[in-house]
Amino acid sequence: MNKKTEKDHKTSGTIALNKRARFEFHIDERFEAGIVLQGWEIKSLRAGKGQLTDAYAVVKNGEIFLFGSQISPLLSASTHVVPEARRTRKLLLHRNQIDELIGAVERKGYTLVPTAMYWSKNRVKLELGLAKGKQEHDKRDVEKDRDWQRDKQRALRSHNRVG
């Protein structure tokens, strides 16, 4: 039998989401990238201590790096390692993907925004979005549309209860 154990359920799935990215940016294309991590960071991510709220990606010397993501160290981390929660982490992508991202960022004015961090086959992956910033009126339209959808659902539910 091939049953998943409790441990497998715990380590699969999403580690961190960047919900503000969808609100602040129009995300045109998404890429899956690996991340270069240290051992204590993996342990912290397994405990759910990762955040992407202020994170962004930058192209430097033909490579892509993740800035501003926070992985809080566990208290039980090794004593010989000095953990740095907001260190710069290198992202792992294929060369043709990196070239495509560099072209979009430098020529077309796109921004690289991390949208999610998750487990894939016991490895940490980062979903990187190729995005353009939204204007203030775009954000208001999104809010208005979300409020309308919520009100519409409430009306449908109350109508179905009465009828």
Contact map, one row per residue, 1 for C-alpha under 8 A:
1110000000000000000000000000000000000000000000000000000000000000000000000000000000000000000000000000000000000000000000000000000000000000000000000000000000000000000
1111000000000000000000000000000000000000000000000000000000000000000000000000000000000000000000000000000000000000000000000000000000000000000000000000000000000000000
1111100000000000000000000000000000000000000000000000000000000000000000000000000000000000000000000000000000000000000000000000000000000000000000000000000000000000000
0111111110000000000000000000000000000000000000000000000000000000000000000000000000000000000000000000000000000000000000000000000000000000000000000000000000000000000
0011111110000000000000000000000000000000000000000000000000000000000000000000000000000000000000000000000000000000000000000000000000000000000000000000000000000000000
0001111111000000000000000000000000000000000000000000000000000000000000000000000000000000000000000000000000000000000000000000000000000000000000000000000000000000000
0001111111100000000000000000000000000000000000000000000000000000000000000000000000000000000000000000000000000000000000000000000000000000000000000000000000000000000
0001111111110000000000000000000000000000000000000000000000000000000000000000000000000000000000000000000000000000000000000000000000000000000000000000000000000000000
0001111111111000000000000000000000000000000000000000000000000000000000000000000000000000000000000000000000000000000000000000000000000000000000000000000000000000000
0000011111111000000000000000000000000000000000000000000000000000000000000000000000000000000000000000000000000000000000000000000000000000000000000000000000000000000
0000001111111000000000000000000000000000000001000000000000000000000000000000000000000000000000000000000000000000000000100100000000000000000000000000000000000000000
0000000111111100000000000000000000000000000000000000000000000000000000000000000000000000000000000000000000000000000001110100000000000000000000000000000000000000000
0000000011111110000000000000000000000000000000000000000000000000000000000000000000000000000000000000000000000000000001110000000000000000000000000000000000000000000
0000000000011111100000000000000000000000000000000000000000000000000000000000000000000000000000000000000000000000000111100000000000000000000000000000000000000000000
0000000000001111100000000000000000000000000011010100000000000000000000000000000000000000000000000000000000000000000111100000000000000000000000000000000000000000000
0000000000000111110000000000000000000000000000010111000000000000000000000000000000000000000000000000000000000000000111000000000000000000000000000000000000000000000
0000000000000111111000000000000000000000000000000011100000000000000000000000000000000000000000000000000000000000001110000000000000000000000000000000000000000000000
0000000000000001111111000000000000000000000000000011100000000000000000000000000000000000000000000000000000000000011100000000000000000000000000000000000000000000000
0000000000000000111111100000000000000000000000000000100000000000000000000000000000000000000000000000000000000000001000000000000000000000000000000000000000000000000
0000000000000000011111110000000000000000000000000000100000000000000000000000000000000000000000000000000000000000000000000000000000000000000000000000000000000000000
0000000000000000011111111000000000000000000000000000000000000000000000000000000000000000000000000000000000000000111000000000000000000000000000000000000000000000000
0000000000000000011111111110000000000000000000000000000000000000000000000000000000000000000000000000000000000000001000000000000000000000000000000000000000000000000
0000000000000000001111111100000000000000000000000000000000000000000000000000000000000000000000000000000000000000000000000000000000000100001001000000000000000000000
0000000000000000000111111100000000000000000000000000000000000000000000000000000000000000000000000000000000000000000000000000000000001100001000000000000000000000000
0000000000000000000011111110000000000000000000000000000000000000000000000000000000000000000000000000000000000000000000000000000000111100000000000000000000000000000
0000000000000000000001111111000000000000000000000000000000000000000000000000000000000000000000000000000000000000000000000000000000111100000000000000000000000000000
0000000000000000000001001111110000000000000000000000000000000000000000000000000000000000000000000000000000000000000000000000000011110000000000000000000000000000000
0000000000000000000000000111110000000000000000000000000000000000000000000000000000000000000000000000000000000000000000000000000011110000000000000000000000000000000
0000000000000000000000000011111000000000000000000000000000000000000000000000000000000000000000000000000000000000000000000000000011100000000000000000000000000000000
0000000000000000000000000011111100000000000000000000000000000000000000000000000000000000000000000000000000000000000000000000001111000000000000000000000000000000000
0000000000000000000000000000111110000000000000000000000000000000000000000000000000000000000000000000000000000000000000000000001111000000000000000000000000000000000
0000000000000000000000000000011111000000000000000000000000000000000000000000000000000000000010000000000000000000000000000000111100000000000000000000000000000000000
0000000000000000000000000000001111100000000000000000000000000000000000000000000000000000001110000000000000000000000000000000111100000000000000000000000000000000000
0000000000000000000000000000000111110000000000000000000000000000000000000000000000000000001110000000000000000000000000000011110000000000000000000000000000000000000
0000000000000000000000000000000011111000000000000000000000000000000000000000000000000000111100000000000000000000000000000001110000000000000000000000000000000000000
0000000000000000000000000000000001111100000000000000000000000000000000000000000000000000111100000000000000000000000000000000000000000000000000000000000000000000000
0000000000000000000000000000000000111110110000000000000000000000000000000000000000000000100000000000000000000000000000000000000000000000000000000000000000000000000
0000000000000000000000000000000000011111110000000000000000000000000000000000000000000000000000000000000000000000000000000000000000000000000000000000000000000000000
0000000000000000000000000000000000001111111000000000000000000000000000000000000000000000000000000000000000000000000000000000000000000000000000000000000000000000000
0000000000000000000000000000000000000111111100000000000000000000000000001100110000100000000000000000000000000000000000000000000000000000000000000000000000000000000
0000000000000000000000000000000000001111111110000000000000000000000000111000000000000000000000000000000000000000000000000000000000000000000000000000000000000000000
0000000000000000000000000000000000001111111111000000000000000000000000000000000000000000000000000000000000000000000000000000000000000000000000000000000000000000000
0000000000000000000000000000000000000011111111100000000000000000000000000100000000000000000000000000000000000000000000000000000000000000000000000000000000000000000
0000000000000000000000000000000000000001111111111100000000000000000000111100000000000000000000000000000000000000000000000000000000000000000000000000000000000000000
0000000000000010000000000000000000000000111111111100000000000000000000100000000000000000000000000000000000000000000000000000000000000000000000000000000000000000000
0000000000100010000000000000000000000000011111111000000000000000000000000000000000000000000000000000000000000000000000000000000000000000000000000000000000000000000
0000000000000000000000000000000000000000001111111000000000000000000000000000000000000000000000000000000000000000000000000000000000000000000000000000000000000000000
0000000000000011000000000000000000000000000111111100000000000000000000000000000000000000000000000000000000000000000000000000000000000000000000000000000000000000000
0000000000000000000000000000000000000000000111111110000000000000000000111000000000000000000000000000000000000000000000000000000000000000000000000000000000000000000
0000000000000011000000000000000000000000000110011111000000000000000011110000000000000000000000000000000000000000000000000000000000000000000000000000000000000000000
0000000000000001110000000000000000000000000000001111100000000000000011100000000000000000000000000000000000000000000000000000000000000000000000000000000000000000000
0000000000000001110000000000000000000000000000000111111000000000000111000000000000000000000000000000000000000000011110000000000000000000000000000000000000000000000
0000000000000000111100000000000000000000000000000011111000000000000010000000000000000000000000000000000000000000000000000000000000000000000000000000000000000000000
0000000000000000000000000000000000000000000000000001111100000000000110000000000000000000000000000000000000000000000000000000000000000000000000000000000000000000000
0000000000000000000000000000000000000000000000000001111110000000011110000000000000000000000000000000000000000000110000000000000000000000000000000000000000000000000
0000000000000000000000000000000000000000000000000000011111000000011110000000000000000000000000000000000000000001110000000000000000000000000000000000000000000000000
0000000000000000000000000000000000000000000000000000001111100001111000000000000000000000000000000000000000000011110000000000000000000000000000000000000000000000000
0000000000000000000000000000000000000000000000000000000111110001111000000000000000000000000000000000000000000001000000000000000000000000000000000000000000000000000
0000000000000000000000000000000000000000000000000000000011111111100000000000000000000000000000000000010000000000000000000000000000000000000000000000000000000000000
0000000000000000000000000000000000000000000000000000000001111111100000000000000000000000000000000000000000000000000000000000000000000000000000000000000000000000000
0000000000000000000000000000000000000000000000000000000000111110000000000000000000000000000000000000000000000000000000000000000000000000000000000000000000000000000
0000000000000000000000000000000000000000000000000000000000111111000000000000000000000000000000000110010000000000000000000000000000000000000000000000000000000000000
0000000000000000000000000000000000000000000000000000000000111111100000000000000000000000011000000100000000000000000000000000000000000000000000000000000000000000000
0000000000000000000000000000000000000000000000000000000011110111110000000000000000000000011100000100000000000000000000000000000000000000000000000000000000000000000
0000000000000000000000000000000000000000000000000000000011110011111000000000000000000001111000000000000000000000000000000000000000000000000000000000000000000000000
0000000000000000000000000000000000000000000000000000001111000001111110000000000000000001111000000000000000000000000000000000000000000000000000000000000000000000000
0000000000000000000000000000000000000000000000000000001111000000111110000000000000000111100000000000000000000000000000000000000000000000000000000000000000000000000
0000000000000000000000000000000000000000000000000001011100000000011111000000000000000111000000000000000000000000000000000000000000000000000000000000000000000000000
0000000000000000000000000000000000000000000000000111111100000000011111100000000000000110000000000000000000000000000000000000000000000000000000000000000000000000000
0000000000000000000000000000000000000000000000000111000000000000000111110000000000001110000000000000000000000000000000000000000000000000000000000000000000000000000
0000000000000000000000000000000000000000100110001110000000000000000011111000000000001100000000000000000000000000000000000000000000000000000000000000000000000000000
0000000000000000000000000000000000000000100100001100000000000000000001111100000000001000000000000000000000000000000000000000000000000000000000000000000000000000000
0000000000000000000000000000000000000001100100001000000000000000000000111110100000111000000000000000000000000000000000000000000000000000000000000000000000000000000
0000000000000000000000000000000000000001001100000000000000000000000000011111100000000000000000000000000000000000000000000000000000000000000000000000000000000000000
0000000000000000000000000000000000000000000000000000000000000000000000001111100000000000000000000000000000000000000000000000000000000000000000000000000000000000000
0000000000000000000000000000000000000000000000000000000000000000000000000111110000000000000000000000000000000000000000000000000000000000000000000000000000000000000
0000000000000000000000000000000000000001000000000000000000000000000000001111111010000000000000000000000000000000000000000000000000000000000000000000000000000000000
0000000000000000000000000000000000000001000000000000000000000000000000000001111110000000000000000000000000000000000000000000000000000000000000000000000000000000000
0000000000000000000000000000000000000000000000000000000000000000000000000000111111000000000000000000000000000000000000000000000000000000000000000000000000000000000
0000000000000000000000000000000000000000000000000000000000000000000000000000011111000000000000000000000000000000000000000000000000000000000000000000000000000000000
0000000000000000000000000000000000000000000000000000000000000000000000000000111111100000000000000000000000000000000000000000000000000000000000000000000000000000000
0000000000000000000000000000000000000000000000000000000000000000000000000000001111110000000000000000000000000000000000000000000000000000000000000000000000000000000
0000000000000000000000000000000000000001000000000000000000000000000000001000000011111000000000000000000000000000000000000000000000000000000000000000000000000000000
0000000000000000000000000000000000000000000000000000000000000000000000001000000001111110000000000000000000000000000000000000000000000000000000000000000000000000000
0000000000000000000000000000000000000000000000000000000000000000000001111000000000111110000000000000000000000000000000000000000000000000000000000000000000000000000
0000000000000000000000000000000000000000000000000000000000000000001111100000000000011111000000000000000000000000000000000000000000000000000000000000000000000000000
0000000000000000000000000000000000000000000000000000000000000000001111000000000000011111100000000000000000000000000000000000000000000000000000000000000000000000000
0000000000000000000000000000000000000000000000000000000000000000111100000000000000000111110000000000000000000000000000000000000000000000000000000000000000000000000
0000000000000000000000000000000000111000000000000000000000000000111000000000000000000011111000000000000000000000000000000000000000000000000000000000000000000000000
0000000000000000000000000000000000110000000000000000000000000011110000000000000000000001111100000000000000000000000000000000000000000000000000000000000000000000000
0000000000000000000000000000000011110000000000000000000000000011110000000000000000000000111110000000000000000000000000000000000000000000000000000000000000000000000
0000000000000000000000000000000011110000000000000000000000000001000000000000000000000000011111000000000000000000000000000000000000000000000000000000000000000000000
0000000000000000000000000000000111000000000000000000000000000000000000000000000000000000001111101100000000000000000000000000000000000000000000000000000000000000000
0000000000000000000000000000000000000000000000000000000000000000000000000000000000000000000111111100000000000000000000000000000000000000000000000000000000000000000
0000000000000000000000000000000000000000000000000000000000000000000000000000000000000000000011111110000000000000000000000000000000000000000000000000000000000000000
0000000000000000000000000000000000000000000000000000000000000000000000000000000000000000000001111111000000000000000000000000000000000000000000000000000000000000000
0000000000000000000000000000000000000000000000000000000000000000000000000000000000000000000011111111100000000000000000000000000000000000000000000000000000000000000
0000000000000000000000000000000000000000000000000000000000000111000000000000000000000000000011111111110000000000000000000000000000000000000000000000000000000000000
0000000000000000000000000000000000000000000000000000000000000100000000000000000000000000000000111111111000000000000000000000000000000000000000000000000000000000000
0000000000000000000000000000000000000000000000000000000000000000000000000000000000000000000000011111111100000000000000000000000000000000000000000000000000000000000
0000000000000000000000000000000000000000000000000000000000000000000000000000000000000000000000001111111110000000000000000000000001000000000000000000000000000000000
0000000000000000000000000000000000000000000000000000000000100100000000000000000000000000000000000111111111000000000000000000000000000000000000000000000000000000000
0000000000000000000000000000000000000000000000000000000000000000000000000000000000000000000000000011111111110000000000000000000000000000000000000000000000000000000
0000000000000000000000000000000000000000000000000000000000000000000000000000000000000000000000000001111111111100000000000000000001000000000000000000000000000000000
0000000000000000000000000000000000000000000000000000000000000000000000000000000000000000000000000000111111111111000000000000000000000000000000000000000000000000000
0000000000000000000000000000000000000000000000000000000000000000000000000000000000000000000000000000011111111100000000000000000000000000000000000000000000000000000
0000000000000000000000000000000000000000000000000000000000000000000000000000000000000000000000000000001111111000000000000000000000000000000000000000000000000000000
0000000000000000000000000000000000000000000000000000000000000000000000000000000000000000000000000000001111111100000000000000000000000000000000000000000000000000000
0000000000000000000000000000000000000000000000000000000000000000000000000000000000000000000000000000000111111110000000000000000000010000000000000000000000000000000
0000000000000000000000000000000000000000000000000000000000000000000000000000000000000000000000000000000111011111000000000000000001110000000000000000000000000000000
0000000000000000000000000000000000000000000000000000000010000000000000000000000000000000000000000000000010001111100000000000000001111000000000000000000000000000000
0000000000000000000000000000000000000000000000000000000111000000000000000000000000000000000000000000000010000111110000000000000111100000000000000000000000000000000
0000000000000000000010000000000000000000000000000000001110000000000000000000000000000000000000000000000000000011111000000000000111100000000000000000000000000000000
0000000000000000010010000000000000000000000000000001001110000000000000000000000000000000000000000000000000000001111110000000011110000000000000000000000000000000000
0000000000000000111011000000000000000000000000000001000000000000000000000000000000000000000000000000000000000000111110000000011110000000000000000000000000000000000
0000000000000111110000000000000000000000000000000001000000000000000000000000000000000000000000000000000000000000011111000000011100000000000000000000000000000000000
0000000000000111100000000000000000000000000000000001000000000000000000000000000000000000000000000000000000000000011111100001111000000000000000000000000000000000000
0000000000011111000000000000000000000000000000000000000000000000000000000000000000000000000000000000000000000000000111110001110000000000000000000000000000000000000
0000000000111110000000000000000000000000000000000000000000000000000000000000000000000000000000000000000000000000000011111111100000000000000000000000000000000000000
0000000000011000000000000000000000000000000000000000000000000000000000000000000000000000000000000000000000000000000001111111100000000000000000000000000000000000000
0000000000000000000000000000000000000000000000000000000000000000000000000000000000000000000000000000000000000000000000111110000000000000000000000000000000000000000
0000000000110000000000000000000000000000000000000000000000000000000000000000000000000000000000000000000000000000000000111111000000000000000000000000000000000000000
0000000000000000000000000000000001000000000000000000000000000000000000000000000000000000000000000000000000000000000000111111100000000000000000000000000000000000000
0000000000000000000000000000000001100000000000000000000000000000000000000000000000000000000000000000000000000000000011110111110000000000000000000000000000000000000
0000000000000000000000000000000111100000000000000000000000000000000000000000000000000000000000000000000000000000000011110011111000000000000000000000000000000000000
0000000000000000000000000000000111100000000000000000000000000000000000000000000000000000000000000000000000000000011111000001111100000000000000000000000000000000000
0000000000000000000000000000011110000000000000000000000000000000000000000000000000000000000000000000000000000000011110000000111110000000000000000000000000000000000
0000000000000000000000000000011110000000000000000000000000000000000000000000000000000000000000000000000000000001111100000000011111000000000000000000000000000000000
0000000000000000000000000011111000000000000000000000000000000000000000000000000000000000000000000000000000000001111000000000001111100000000000000000000000000000000
0000000000000000000000000011111000000000000000000000000000000000000000000000000000000000000000000000100100000111100000000000000111110000000000000000000000000000000
0000000000000000000000001111100000000000000000000000000000000000000000000000000000000000000000000000000000000111100000000000000011111000000000000000000000000000000
0000000000000000000000001111000000000000000000000000000000000000000000000000000000000000000000000000000000001110000000000000000001111100000000000000000000000000000
0000000000000000000000011100000000000000000000000000000000000000000000000000000000000000000000000000000000000010000000000000000000111110000000000000000000000000000
0000000000000000000000111100000000000000000000000000000000000000000000000000000000000000000000000000000000000000000000000000000000011111011000000000000000000000000
0000000000000000000000000000000000000000000000000000000000000000000000000000000000000000000000000000000000000000000000000000000000001111111000000000000000000000000
0000000000000000000000000000000000000000000000000000000000000000000000000000000000000000000000000000000000000000000000000000000000000111111100000000000000000000000
0000000000000000000000000000000000000000000000000000000000000000000000000000000000000000000000000000000000000000000000000000000000000011111110000000000000000000000
0000000000000000000000000000000000000000000000000000000000000000000000000000000000000000000000000000000000000000000000000000000000000111111111000000000000000000000
0000000000000000000000110000000000000000000000000000000000000000000000000000000000000000000000000000000000000000000000000000000000000111111111100000000000000000000
0000000000000000000000000000000000000000000000000000000000000000000000000000000000000000000000000000000000000000000000000000000000000001111111110000000000000000000
0000000000000000000000000000000000000000000000000000000000000000000000000000000000000000000000000000000000000000000000000000000000000000111111111000000000000000000
0000000000000000000000100000000000000000000000000000000000000000000000000000000000000000000000000000000000000000000000000000000000000000011111111100000000000000000
0000000000000000000000000000000000000000000000000000000000000000000000000000000000000000000000000000000000000000000000000000000000000000001111111110000000000000000
0000000000000000000000000000000000000000000000000000000000000000000000000000000000000000000000000000000000000000000000000000000000000000000111111111000000000000000
0000000000000000000000000000000000000000000000000000000000000000000000000000000000000000000000000000000000000000000000000000000000000000000011111111100000000000000
0000000000000000000000000000000000000000000000000000000000000000000000000000000000000000000000000000000000000000000000000000000000000000000001111111110000000000000
0000000000000000000000000000000000000000000000000000000000000000000000000000000000000000000000000000000000000000000000000000000000000000000000111111111000000000000
0000000000000000000000000000000000000000000000000000000000000000000000000000000000000000000000000000000000000000000000000000000000000000000000011111111100000000000
0000000000000000000000000000000000000000000000000000000000000000000000000000000000000000000000000000000000000000000000000000000000000000000000001111111110000000000
0000000000000000000000000000000000000000000000000000000000000000000000000000000000000000000000000000000000000000000000000000000000000000000000000111111111000000000
0000000000000000000000000000000000000000000000000000000000000000000000000000000000000000000000000000000000000000000000000000000000000000000000000011111111100000000
0000000000000000000000000000000000000000000000000000000000000000000000000000000000000000000000000000000000000000000000000000000000000000000000000001111111110000000
0000000000000000000000000000000000000000000000000000000000000000000000000000000000000000000000000000000000000000000000000000000000000000000000000000111111111000000
0000000000000000000000000000000000000000000000000000000000000000000000000000000000000000000000000000000000000000000000000000000000000000000000000000011111111100000
0000000000000000000000000000000000000000000000000000000000000000000000000000000000000000000000000000000000000000000000000000000000000000000000000000001111111110000
0000000000000000000000000000000000000000000000000000000000000000000000000000000000000000000000000000000000000000000000000000000000000000000000000000000111111111000
0000000000000000000000000000000000000000000000000000000000000000000000000000000000000000000000000000000000000000000000000000000000000000000000000000000011111111100
0000000000000000000000000000000000000000000000000000000000000000000000000000000000000000000000000000000000000000000000000000000000000000000000000000000001111111110
0000000000000000000000000000000000000000000000000000000000000000000000000000000000000000000000000000000000000000000000000000000000000000000000000000000000111111111
0000000000000000000000000000000000000000000000000000000000000000000000000000000000000000000000000000000000000000000000000000000000000000000000000000000000011111111
0000000000000000000000000000000000000000000000000000000000000000000000000000000000000000000000000000000000000000000000000000000000000000000000000000000000001111111
0000000000000000000000000000000000000000000000000000000000000000000000000000000000000000000000000000000000000000000000000000000000000000000000000000000000000111111
0000000000000000000000000000000000000000000000000000000000000000000000000000000000000000000000000000000000000000000000000000000000000000000000000000000000000011111
